[in-house]
Amino acid sequence: MSGHGSTLAQPLRRPSAGRIAAHLGLFVLGAVVGVAGALVQSGWFPGGLLLALLGGAGLFLGAARATGGRGGAVASAAGWMLAVVLLTASRPEGDFVFAAGGGSYIFLLGGMAVAVMCATLGPGRQPGGRSARLGK
């Protein structure tokens, strides 16, 4: 084992107001990217699908790097997922955004997979300052 402590063993810190605002902003930005991706992916198939998935990946990974932890990727992915899931529901008038085609399923499942990969690959929070070992 290396000399660094587990992130699970670190004491919980109260998040600052700025961090909370950043995560809320990333949540809203994730919802906007989800709606834009839903409209673009079917409009210019297959280029629109690739553009929508790359846009989501850029947002998730960029959010993780901007916040310095995986929480940014999770916040933006949660907004993306909420928007996309709400767009899959049909309305009483019969209107819907997603057609029952393969591209829509690739966008839904591929976007979720990209979100998980970016949240997993995003940088974890590292202890700052002195050594993480006690007594040193």
Backbone bond lengths (Angstrom), bond angles and torsions (degrees), N, CA, C in turn:
res aa  C-N    CA-C-N  psi(-1)  N-CA   C-N-CA  omega(-1)  CA-C   N-CA-C  phi
1 M - - - 1.441 - - 1.511 109.53 -
2 S 1.293 116.78 144.20 1.456 120.01 178.58 1.520 109.85 -80.14
3 G 1.302 115.83 174.47 1.447 121.50 -175.34 1.523 113.84 -80.74
4 H 1.312 119.03 2.99 1.458 120.84 -178.66 1.516 109.88 -94.29
5 G 1.313 116.26 139.81 1.455 121.39 178.81 1.517 111.18 -76.49
6 S 1.284 115.27 159.54 1.450 121.18 178.06 1.522 109.73 -71.54
7 T 1.329 115.49 147.39 1.457 118.39 177.26 1.520 110.87 -67.93
8 L 1.327 117.50 -20.95 1.456 120.07 177.15 1.521 111.79 -73.60
9 A 1.334 117.34 -23.27 1.452 120.96 -178.34 1.520 112.85 -88.23
10 Q 1.329 117.36 -4.48 1.449 120.23 -179.15 1.524 109.87 -81.11
11 P 1.330 117.59 147.84 1.465 119.59 178.28 1.524 110.91 -67.98
12 L 1.316 115.53 148.32 1.454 120.36 178.69 1.521 109.78 -73.00
13 R 1.314 115.72 138.19 1.452 121.20 177.52 1.519 109.18 -109.95
14 R 1.307 115.31 143.32 1.458 119.46 177.56 1.525 108.53 -74.37
15 P 1.348 117.48 127.48 1.463 119.09 -178.26 1.531 110.92 -70.25
16 S 1.317 115.49 145.07 1.454 120.68 178.90 1.525 110.22 -77.79
17 A 1.319 115.55 164.17 1.467 120.61 178.76 1.525 110.60 -63.39
18 G 1.328 116.83 -35.87 1.461 120.11 178.21 1.515 112.67 -64.74
19 R 1.324 116.32 -40.18 1.467 120.45 178.91 1.526 110.74 -66.61
20 I 1.321 116.63 -40.08 1.464 120.43 178.20 1.529 110.11 -64.66
21 A 1.329 116.78 -43.89 1.470 120.48 178.67 1.524 110.98 -63.43
22 A 1.329 117.21 -39.40 1.465 120.28 178.46 1.525 111.11 -63.11
23 H 1.314 117.25 -43.05 1.459 120.09 179.87 1.531 111.58 -68.28
24 L 1.324 117.85 -37.24 1.469 119.94 175.71 1.527 110.76 -65.37
25 G 1.328 116.86 -41.18 1.457 120.32 176.22 1.517 112.32 -62.44
26 L 1.328 116.89 -40.05 1.466 120.58 177.52 1.527 111.34 -68.04
27 F 1.324 117.28 -32.95 1.471 121.28 175.40 1.532 109.90 -61.81
28 V 1.334 116.36 -47.69 1.462 120.96 179.52 1.529 110.44 -65.16
29 L 1.333 117.46 -42.16 1.458 120.97 177.95 1.529 111.30 -62.46
30 G 1.330 117.16 -37.26 1.458 120.82 175.55 1.518 111.82 -62.79
31 A 1.335 116.58 -39.27 1.467 119.74 177.79 1.526 110.91 -65.56
32 V 1.327 117.12 -39.67 1.465 121.29 179.24 1.527 110.37 -65.07
33 V 1.320 117.09 -43.49 1.465 120.77 178.67 1.528 110.46 -65.46
34 G 1.323 117.55 -35.96 1.463 121.01 177.31 1.522 111.99 -64.31
35 V 1.329 117.25 -43.69 1.464 120.78 178.61 1.532 110.31 -66.61
36 A 1.331 116.79 -44.25 1.462 119.84 178.92 1.529 111.25 -62.81
37 G 1.314 116.49 -41.74 1.463 120.16 178.25 1.515 112.35 -64.41
38 A 1.326 116.59 -37.51 1.465 120.21 178.97 1.523 111.05 -63.78
39 L 1.320 116.90 -35.85 1.460 119.89 -179.81 1.525 112.04 -78.70
40 V 1.318 117.51 -36.34 1.465 121.63 -176.06 1.524 111.83 -78.07
41 Q 1.328 118.37 -36.23 1.463 120.84 -171.59 1.524 112.73 -61.88
42 S 1.308 118.01 -32.99 1.465 118.31 -180.00 1.527 112.08 -92.89
43 G 1.318 116.55 -19.24 1.464 119.76 -177.01 1.520 113.87 -72.98
44 W 1.316 117.45 -36.87 1.466 121.62 -177.76 1.515 110.45 -128.01
45 F 1.306 117.07 56.21 1.466 120.13 -176.79 1.518 109.49 -67.82
46 P 1.288 121.88 138.10 1.460 132.76 -3.54 1.523 113.96 -89.31
47 G 1.354 117.43 -8.62 1.455 119.79 -179.22 1.523 113.00 -63.86
48 G 1.321 116.81 -37.51 1.457 120.61 178.62 1.518 112.23 -66.07
49 L 1.322 116.24 -36.52 1.464 120.67 177.34 1.519 110.33 -64.10
50 L 1.313 116.87 -45.07 1.460 121.17 178.25 1.528 110.95 -64.44
51 L 1.319 116.86 -41.57 1.457 121.36 177.77 1.531 111.14 -62.75
52 A 1.330 117.70 -41.85 1.462 121.51 179.99 1.526 111.18 -65.42
53 L 1.326 117.48 -42.78 1.464 120.32 179.64 1.532 111.58 -69.48
54 L 1.325 117.51 -38.73 1.467 120.34 177.14 1.529 111.44 -67.54
55 G 1.334 116.67 -36.10 1.458 120.05 176.55 1.519 111.58 -63.38
56 G 1.328 116.11 -42.37 1.465 119.82 176.81 1.518 112.03 -64.83
57 A 1.331 116.59 -43.30 1.466 120.21 179.63 1.524 110.89 -63.26
58 G 1.322 116.80 -41.12 1.461 120.29 177.92 1.513 112.05 -62.64
59 L 1.326 116.57 -41.35 1.457 120.12 178.62 1.524 111.15 -65.76
60 F 1.330 117.66 -47.71 1.467 120.75 -175.80 1.527 111.05 -63.71
61 L 1.313 116.54 -47.63 1.464 119.98 -178.86 1.527 111.54 -69.96
62 G 1.328 117.01 -39.41 1.455 120.57 177.05 1.522 112.16 -64.89
63 A 1.329 117.11 -36.53 1.460 120.86 178.44 1.521 110.70 -67.30
64 A 1.326 116.83 -38.40 1.461 120.09 177.91 1.521 110.76 -64.87
65 R 1.306 117.16 -42.11 1.464 120.61 179.62 1.529 111.69 -70.50
66 A 1.327 116.94 -37.25 1.470 120.35 -178.27 1.525 112.05 -68.05
67 T 1.325 116.87 -36.25 1.465 119.77 -179.52 1.516 112.36 -89.72
68 G 1.316 117.61 -9.92 1.456 120.55 179.51 1.510 113.91 76.01
69 G 1.308 117.62 19.19 1.458 121.04 179.02 1.515 110.76 -167.25
70 R 1.303 115.46 174.93 1.469 120.90 -177.32 1.519 112.98 -73.16
71 G 1.315 117.47 -15.73 1.463 121.28 -178.32 1.513 112.99 -60.40
72 G 1.326 117.54 -34.50 1.459 120.74 177.80 1.517 111.90 -64.90
73 A 1.327 116.58 -41.46 1.465 120.32 177.77 1.523 110.52 -66.85
74 V 1.314 116.83 -39.16 1.462 120.29 -179.70 1.527 110.40 -67.35
75 A 1.336 117.91 -41.29 1.465 120.90 180.00 1.528 111.03 -63.84
76 S 1.326 117.46 -46.23 1.458 119.66 -179.81 1.524 111.54 -69.04
77 A 1.327 117.43 -36.51 1.471 120.31 177.65 1.527 110.90 -67.13
78 A 1.319 117.65 -35.27 1.465 120.39 178.11 1.524 110.72 -65.67
79 G 1.327 117.16 -41.35 1.459 120.19 176.18 1.514 111.90 -64.41
80 W 1.331 116.42 -42.17 1.467 121.31 178.04 1.526 110.62 -60.39
81 M 1.330 115.29 -47.26 1.455 119.78 -176.59 1.525 111.76 -66.17
82 L 1.328 117.23 -41.08 1.462 120.14 179.04 1.524 110.70 -61.57
83 A 1.325 116.97 -45.49 1.461 120.25 179.92 1.521 111.75 -63.40
84 V 1.316 116.83 -43.71 1.468 120.27 -177.79 1.524 111.04 -67.90
85 V 1.311 117.15 -40.76 1.472 119.53 179.60 1.527 110.46 -66.75
86 L 1.328 117.72 -39.53 1.464 119.76 177.34 1.527 111.83 -65.79
87 L 1.328 117.73 -31.27 1.460 120.81 178.80 1.530 112.89 -75.84
88 T 1.318 118.20 -17.63 1.461 120.03 179.54 1.518 112.19 -77.06
89 A 1.324 117.67 -21.26 1.461 120.83 -179.09 1.526 109.47 -73.87
90 S 1.316 115.66 135.78 1.466 119.07 177.22 1.527 109.06 -84.17
91 R 1.294 115.51 153.25 1.455 121.72 -179.29 1.523 109.42 -94.13
92 P 1.332 117.51 164.39 1.477 119.44 179.39 1.528 113.17 -59.65
93 E 1.332 117.02 -27.45 1.470 119.90 179.05 1.520 112.09 -74.88
94 G 1.321 117.10 -9.82 1.456 121.14 -178.89 1.513 113.49 94.67
95 D 1.332 117.28 1.97 1.464 120.70 179.32 1.523 110.05 -77.00
96 F 1.326 115.41 147.95 1.463 121.00 175.23 1.516 108.41 -156.10
97 V 1.325 115.70 158.36 1.462 120.49 -179.70 1.521 110.68 -92.38
98 F 1.331 116.63 -39.99 1.458 121.06 -175.48 1.523 110.85 -94.53
99 A 1.322 115.49 127.02 1.457 120.29 172.68 1.524 108.51 -81.88
100 A 1.303 116.84 164.91 1.464 121.18 -178.71 1.527 110.23 -86.56
101 G 1.309 117.30 51.66 1.452 121.49 -179.16 1.517 111.75 -110.52
102 G 1.303 115.33 172.42 1.456 120.95 -179.36 1.516 113.14 -66.27
103 G 1.339 116.83 -34.40 1.454 120.23 179.73 1.521 112.73 -62.56
104 S 1.325 116.68 -37.45 1.471 120.23 178.96 1.513 111.37 -65.89
105 Y 1.322 116.46 -41.48 1.464 119.79 178.92 1.529 111.45 -68.22
106 I 1.336 116.55 -37.40 1.463 119.76 176.95 1.528 109.63 -64.51
107 F 1.342 117.23 -39.46 1.456 120.43 178.27 1.527 111.02 -64.64
108 L 1.314 117.26 -45.87 1.469 120.52 -179.30 1.527 111.61 -63.97
109 L 1.316 116.38 -55.98 1.465 120.22 -176.31 1.520 111.96 -72.82
110 G 1.330 116.80 -39.40 1.454 120.02 178.61 1.516 111.70 -65.98
111 G 1.317 117.61 -39.14 1.453 120.97 177.47 1.516 112.21 -64.13
112 M 1.324 116.61 -39.75 1.466 120.07 176.97 1.526 111.06 -66.23
113 A 1.326 116.55 -40.36 1.466 120.04 178.15 1.525 111.04 -65.75
114 V 1.331 117.10 -41.18 1.464 120.75 178.12 1.527 110.11 -63.60
115 A 1.327 117.51 -40.15 1.466 121.20 179.01 1.524 111.11 -62.18
116 V 1.315 116.47 -43.36 1.467 120.27 179.50 1.528 110.42 -66.12
117 M 1.333 116.89 -42.73 1.464 119.49 179.63 1.522 111.48 -63.39
118 C 1.325 117.20 -43.86 1.467 119.85 -178.69 1.524 111.57 -68.65
119 A 1.330 117.54 -36.11 1.468 119.79 177.04 1.518 110.72 -68.96
120 T 1.315 117.20 -32.37 1.459 120.85 179.19 1.523 111.35 -76.79
121 L 1.330 116.95 -39.68 1.462 120.97 -177.20 1.523 112.89 -82.94
122 G 1.321 117.07 -12.23 1.458 120.14 -179.40 1.518 110.63 -63.33
123 P 1.325 116.09 157.27 1.465 119.16 -177.93 1.523 111.00 -67.94
124 G 1.308 116.14 135.48 1.455 121.04 175.08 1.513 109.72 -81.63
125 R 1.297 117.43 159.69 1.463 120.27 178.92 1.512 109.01 -74.44
126 Q 1.295 116.27 130.78 1.455 122.50 -179.10 1.522 109.30 -105.41
127 P 1.323 116.60 144.42 1.463 118.03 176.77 1.523 109.60 -66.82
128 G 1.305 116.17 137.44 1.453 120.14 -177.93 1.521 111.30 -97.96
129 G 1.295 114.73 164.10 1.469 119.51 174.65 1.505 113.48 79.88
130 R 1.316 115.10 -134.13 1.463 121.46 -175.07 1.521 112.48 -67.46
131 S 1.290 114.50 -179.98 1.453 121.15 179.36 1.520 110.04 -61.03
132 A 1.311 116.52 146.57 1.461 121.08 -178.28 1.527 111.43 -78.21
133 R 1.314 118.16 -11.67 1.462 120.81 -179.19 1.526 110.27 -77.39
134 L 1.304 115.49 140.44 1.456 120.22 177.32 1.526 109.54 -75.23
135 G 1.285 116.46 145.43 1.459 120.42 176.21 1.499 113.95 82.99
136 K 1.299 119.91 6.93 1.473 122.28 179.90 1.495 109.68 -113.85
